[in-house]
Amino acid sequence: MGPVHLTGETDMAKYILFLHDRIDAFEGLSHEEMMAVIKDYVAWTEKMRAEGRYLGGEKLMDEPGRVIGKSGDTVETLNGPFSETHEILGGYMVIEAADYDTASALAATCPHVNYGRIELREIHEFDRDA
């Protein structure tokens, strides 16, 4: 069964929500408090899924990962990124919405706004048949 779209919405675009966490956002929470936070995220994703909007997402590991880039003719792999230690990229979610305003309104209801910030970007889909 395909996505269920809200009345009046036809051409849906995909948007990615990058979930930036404050390093100390979950510090000091008891097990019960952390389970309540997780429950809020699950409820939100289930609501978005029921509306045919939620396409997927994942929690990222807390370590900073690696940065791969090219310097001259050499490809370098560095530990990082370490640009700002007060924030990490904690995960991502992909949703569908008619436009940026709708996607922004949906993102504003995500529980993550209580623990960090959400970077919203439209996904440019390539025509794979072209």
PyRosetta script that sets phi, psi and omega in degrees:
from pyrosetta import init, pose_from_sequence

init()
pose = pose_from_sequence("MGPVHLTGETDMAKYILFLHDRIDAFEGLSHEEMMAVIKDYVAWTEKMRAEGRYLGGEKLMDEPGRVIGKSGDTVETLNGPFSETHEILGGYMVIEAADYDTASALAATCPHVNYGRIELREIHEFDRDA")
pose.set_psi(1, 131.3)
pose.set_omega(1, -178.3)
pose.set_phi(2, -79.0)
pose.set_psi(2, 179.6)
pose.set_omega(2, -179.4)
pose.set_phi(3, -62.4)
pose.set_psi(3, 145.0)
pose.set_omega(3, 174.4)
pose.set_phi(4, -96.6)
pose.set_psi(4, 120.6)
pose.set_omega(4, -177.6)
pose.set_phi(5, -101.8)
pose.set_psi(5, 147.7)
pose.set_omega(5, 177.8)
pose.set_phi(6, -67.7)
pose.set_psi(6, 153.0)
pose.set_omega(6, -179.1)
pose.set_phi(7, -52.6)
pose.set_psi(7, 131.4)
pose.set_omega(7, 176.6)
pose.set_phi(8, 89.8)
pose.set_psi(8, -10.5)
pose.set_omega(8, 179.9)
pose.set_phi(9, -100.0)
pose.set_psi(9, 124.7)
pose.set_omega(9, -178.4)
pose.set_phi(10, -118.0)
pose.set_psi(10, -74.1)
pose.set_omega(10, -177.8)
pose.set_phi(11, -77.8)
pose.set_psi(11, 98.8)
pose.set_omega(11, -176.6)
pose.set_phi(12, -92.1)
pose.set_psi(12, 136.8)
pose.set_omega(12, 174.7)
pose.set_phi(13, -102.7)
pose.set_psi(13, 158.9)
pose.set_omega(13, 176.6)
pose.set_phi(14, -98.2)
pose.set_psi(14, 140.6)
pose.set_omega(14, 178.9)
pose.set_phi(15, -130.5)
pose.set_psi(15, 143.1)
pose.set_omega(15, 176.0)
pose.set_phi(16, -109.1)
pose.set_psi(16, 135.2)
pose.set_omega(16, 176.2)
pose.set_phi(17, -105.9)
pose.set_psi(17, 110.1)
pose.set_omega(17, 174.0)
pose.set_phi(18, -85.8)
pose.set_psi(18, 122.4)
pose.set_omega(18, -175.4)
pose.set_phi(19, -97.1)
pose.set_psi(19, 102.5)
pose.set_omega(19, 179.1)
pose.set_phi(20, -91.0)
pose.set_psi(20, 124.1)
pose.set_omega(20, -178.0)
pose.set_phi(21, -100.8)
pose.set_psi(21, 139.7)
pose.set_omega(21, 165.6)
pose.set_phi(22, -71.5)
pose.set_psi(22, 136.1)
pose.set_omega(22, -177.2)
pose.set_phi(23, -53.3)
pose.set_psi(23, -38.6)
pose.set_omega(23, -175.3)
pose.set_phi(24, -97.4)
pose.set_psi(24, 12.5)
pose.set_omega(24, -173.2)
pose.set_phi(25, -59.4)
pose.set_psi(25, -35.6)
pose.set_omega(25, -176.1)
pose.set_phi(26, -111.0)
pose.set_psi(26, 7.7)
pose.set_omega(26, -178.7)
pose.set_phi(27, -64.9)
pose.set_psi(27, 134.2)
pose.set_omega(27, 175.4)
pose.set_phi(28, 81.1)
pose.set_psi(28, 2.1)
pose.set_omega(28, 178.5)
pose.set_phi(29, -76.0)
pose.set_psi(29, 139.7)
pose.set_omega(29, 174.6)
pose.set_phi(30, -72.9)
pose.set_psi(30, 168.6)
pose.set_omega(30, 177.4)
pose.set_phi(31, -57.9)
pose.set_psi(31, -43.2)
pose.set_omega(31, -179.4)
pose.set_phi(32, -64.4)
pose.set_psi(32, -41.1)
pose.set_omega(32, 178.3)
pose.set_phi(33, -65.3)
pose.set_psi(33, -41.2)
pose.set_omega(33, 178.8)
pose.set_phi(34, -65.5)
pose.set_psi(34, -38.4)
pose.set_omega(34, 177.5)
pose.set_phi(35, -64.8)
pose.set_psi(35, -34.9)
pose.set_omega(35, 176.8)
pose.set_phi(36, -66.1)
pose.set_psi(36, -38.9)
pose.set_omega(36, 177.3)
pose.set_phi(37, -62.8)
pose.set_psi(37, -48.2)
pose.set_omega(37, -179.9)
pose.set_phi(38, -60.2)
pose.set_psi(38, -41.1)
pose.set_omega(38, 178.8)
pose.set_phi(39, -59.5)
pose.set_psi(39, -39.8)
pose.set_omega(39, 177.7)
pose.set_phi(40, -62.3)
pose.set_psi(40, -43.9)
pose.set_omega(40, 178.6)
pose.set_phi(41, -64.0)
pose.set_psi(41, -44.3)
pose.set_omega(41, -179.6)
pose.set_phi(42, -62.2)
pose.set_psi(42, -43.8)
pose.set_omega(42, 179.8)
pose.set_phi(43, -61.6)
pose.set_psi(43, -42.3)
pose.set_omega(43, -180.0)
pose.set_phi(44, -64.3)
pose.set_psi(44, -47.1)
pose.set_omega(44, -179.0)
pose.set_phi(45, -65.4)
pose.set_psi(45, -36.3)
pose.set_omega(45, 177.2)
pose.set_phi(46, -65.1)
pose.set_psi(46, -38.9)
pose.set_omega(46, 177.0)
pose.set_phi(47, -64.1)
pose.set_psi(47, -45.6)
pose.set_omega(47, 179.0)
pose.set_phi(48, -63.9)
pose.set_psi(48, -39.4)
pose.set_omega(48, 178.4)
pose.set_phi(49, -64.3)
pose.set_psi(49, -43.8)
pose.set_omega(49, 179.6)
pose.set_phi(50, -62.0)
pose.set_psi(50, -30.3)
pose.set_omega(50, 178.2)
pose.set_phi(51, -85.4)
pose.set_psi(51, -0.1)
pose.set_omega(51, -179.4)
pose.set_phi(52, 75.9)
pose.set_psi(52, 20.4)
pose.set_omega(52, -175.5)
pose.set_phi(53, -103.3)
pose.set_psi(53, -30.4)
pose.set_omega(53, -173.6)
pose.set_phi(54, -84.0)
pose.set_psi(54, 121.3)
pose.set_omega(54, -177.9)
pose.set_phi(55, -106.7)
pose.set_psi(55, -13.1)
pose.set_omega(55, 178.5)
pose.set_phi(56, 148.5)
pose.set_psi(56, 175.2)
pose.set_omega(56, 178.9)
pose.set_phi(57, 168.1)
pose.set_psi(57, 165.9)
pose.set_omega(57, -179.2)
pose.set_phi(58, -150.4)
pose.set_psi(58, 150.5)
pose.set_omega(58, 169.7)
pose.set_phi(59, -84.3)
pose.set_psi(59, 133.3)
pose.set_omega(59, 177.3)
pose.set_phi(60, -91.7)
pose.set_psi(60, 154.0)
pose.set_omega(60, 176.2)
pose.set_phi(61, -64.0)
pose.set_psi(61, 152.3)
pose.set_omega(61, -174.1)
pose.set_phi(62, -74.8)
pose.set_psi(62, -22.3)
pose.set_omega(62, 179.7)
pose.set_phi(63, -68.4)
pose.set_psi(63, 157.9)
pose.set_omega(63, -170.7)
pose.set_phi(64, -73.9)
pose.set_psi(64, -10.6)
pose.set_omega(64, 177.8)
pose.set_phi(65, 82.6)
pose.set_psi(65, -149.8)
pose.set_omega(65, -178.0)
pose.set_phi(66, -135.0)
pose.set_psi(66, 154.4)
pose.set_omega(66, 175.0)
pose.set_phi(67, -119.4)
pose.set_psi(67, 125.9)
pose.set_omega(67, 179.8)
pose.set_phi(68, -114.9)
pose.set_psi(68, 127.9)
pose.set_omega(68, -179.7)
pose.set_phi(69, -152.6)
pose.set_psi(69, 177.5)
pose.set_omega(69, -177.8)
pose.set_phi(70, -118.3)
pose.set_psi(70, 133.5)
pose.set_omega(70, 175.6)
pose.set_phi(71, -122.7)
pose.set_psi(71, 106.2)
pose.set_omega(71, -174.2)
pose.set_phi(72, 66.0)
pose.set_psi(72, -122.4)
pose.set_omega(72, 178.5)
pose.set_phi(73, -97.7)
pose.set_psi(73, 1.7)
pose.set_omega(73, -174.9)
pose.set_phi(74, -105.2)
pose.set_psi(74, 130.6)
pose.set_omega(74, 173.7)
pose.set_phi(75, -88.1)
pose.set_psi(75, 127.8)
pose.set_omega(75, -177.4)
pose.set_phi(76, -114.2)
pose.set_psi(76, 142.8)
pose.set_omega(76, 173.3)
pose.set_phi(77, -119.4)
pose.set_psi(77, 120.3)
pose.set_omega(77, -177.4)
pose.set_phi(78, -120.6)
pose.set_psi(78, 149.2)
pose.set_omega(78, 170.1)
pose.set_phi(79, -69.5)
pose.set_psi(79, 142.6)
pose.set_omega(79, 179.4)
pose.set_phi(80, 146.4)
pose.set_psi(80, -167.2)
pose.set_omega(80, 3.8)
pose.set_phi(81, -77.2)
pose.set_psi(81, 148.3)
pose.set_omega(81, 179.5)
pose.set_phi(82, -120.6)
pose.set_psi(82, 26.0)
pose.set_omega(82, -173.2)
pose.set_phi(83, -59.6)
pose.set_psi(83, -45.1)
pose.set_omega(83, -179.5)
pose.set_phi(84, -136.9)
pose.set_psi(84, 117.8)
pose.set_omega(84, -175.6)
pose.set_phi(85, -81.7)
pose.set_psi(85, -3.4)
pose.set_omega(85, 179.1)
pose.set_phi(86, -88.6)
pose.set_psi(86, -1.3)
pose.set_omega(86, -176.1)
pose.set_phi(87, -149.3)
pose.set_psi(87, 144.0)
pose.set_omega(87, 174.4)
pose.set_phi(88, -132.5)
pose.set_psi(88, 157.7)
pose.set_omega(88, 172.7)
pose.set_phi(89, -81.6)
pose.set_psi(89, 109.1)
pose.set_omega(89, -171.7)
pose.set_phi(90, -93.8)
pose.set_psi(90, -16.8)
pose.set_omega(90, -179.5)
pose.set_phi(91, 170.7)
pose.set_psi(91, -174.1)
pose.set_omega(91, 178.9)
pose.set_phi(92, -151.0)
pose.set_psi(92, 158.4)
pose.set_omega(92, 174.2)
pose.set_phi(93, -139.4)
pose.set_psi(93, 149.3)
pose.set_omega(93, 177.1)
pose.set_phi(94, -119.9)
pose.set_psi(94, 129.0)
pose.set_omega(94, 179.5)
pose.set_phi(95, -128.6)
pose.set_psi(95, 167.3)
pose.set_omega(95, 171.9)
pose.set_phi(96, -113.6)
pose.set_psi(96, 143.5)
pose.set_omega(96, 176.7)
pose.set_phi(97, -157.1)
pose.set_psi(97, 159.6)
pose.set_omega(97, -178.2)
pose.set_phi(98, -69.0)
pose.set_psi(98, -32.4)
pose.set_omega(98, -176.5)
pose.set_phi(99, -162.6)
pose.set_psi(99, 175.3)
pose.set_omega(99, -178.5)
pose.set_phi(100, -59.9)
pose.set_psi(100, -38.9)
pose.set_omega(100, -179.4)
pose.set_phi(101, -61.7)
pose.set_psi(101, -44.0)
pose.set_omega(101, 178.8)
pose.set_phi(102, -66.5)
pose.set_psi(102, -44.0)
pose.set_omega(102, 178.4)
pose.set_phi(103, -61.5)
pose.set_psi(103, -40.9)
pose.set_omega(103, 178.1)
pose.set_phi(104, -62.9)
pose.set_psi(104, -42.8)
pose.set_omega(104, 179.6)
pose.set_phi(105, -64.0)
pose.set_psi(105, -39.9)
pose.set_omega(105, 177.5)
pose.set_phi(106, -66.4)
pose.set_psi(106, -45.4)
pose.set_omega(106, 179.9)
pose.set_phi(107, -61.0)
pose.set_psi(107, -34.1)
pose.set_omega(107, -179.8)
pose.set_phi(108, -65.7)
pose.set_psi(108, -19.5)
pose.set_omega(108, 178.1)
pose.set_phi(109, -90.4)
pose.set_psi(109, -6.8)
pose.set_omega(109, -179.1)
pose.set_phi(110, -69.2)
pose.set_psi(110, 135.9)
pose.set_omega(110, -179.5)
pose.set_phi(111, -59.4)
pose.set_psi(111, -18.2)
pose.set_omega(111, -177.0)
pose.set_phi(112, -62.8)
pose.set_psi(112, -24.1)
pose.set_omega(112, 179.4)
pose.set_phi(113, -60.2)
pose.set_psi(113, -18.2)
pose.set_omega(113, 177.8)
pose.set_phi(114, -82.1)
pose.set_psi(114, -11.8)
pose.set_omega(114, -172.2)
pose.set_phi(115, -126.1)
pose.set_psi(115, -3.2)
pose.set_omega(115, -178.2)
pose.set_phi(116, 179.2)
pose.set_psi(116, -144.3)
pose.set_omega(116, 178.7)
pose.set_phi(117, -131.8)
pose.set_psi(117, 158.5)
pose.set_omega(117, 179.5)
pose.set_phi(118, -116.6)
pose.set_psi(118, 125.3)
pose.set_omega(118, 173.1)
pose.set_phi(119, -97.5)
pose.set_psi(119, 121.4)
pose.set_omega(119, -176.3)
pose.set_phi(120, -106.4)
pose.set_psi(120, 127.1)
pose.set_omega(120, 179.1)
pose.set_phi(121, -136.9)
pose.set_psi(121, 138.2)
pose.set_omega(121, 174.2)
pose.set_phi(122, -77.0)
pose.set_psi(122, 141.2)
pose.set_omega(122, 179.2)
pose.set_phi(123, -90.7)
pose.set_psi(123, 127.0)
pose.set_omega(123, 176.2)
pose.set_phi(124, -85.5)
pose.set_psi(124, 111.6)
pose.set_omega(124, -179.7)
pose.set_phi(125, -91.2)
pose.set_psi(125, 129.0)
pose.set_omega(125, 177.8)
pose.set_phi(126, -86.0)
pose.set_psi(126, 144.2)
pose.set_omega(126, 174.3)
pose.set_phi(127, -77.2)
pose.set_psi(127, 104.5)
pose.set_omega(127, -175.1)
pose.set_phi(128, -72.7)
pose.set_psi(128, -15.2)
pose.set_omega(128, 179.6)
pose.set_phi(129, -89.2)
pose.set_psi(129, -9.3)
pose.set_omega(129, -176.2)
pose.set_phi(130, -77.7)
pose.dump_pdb("model.pdb")
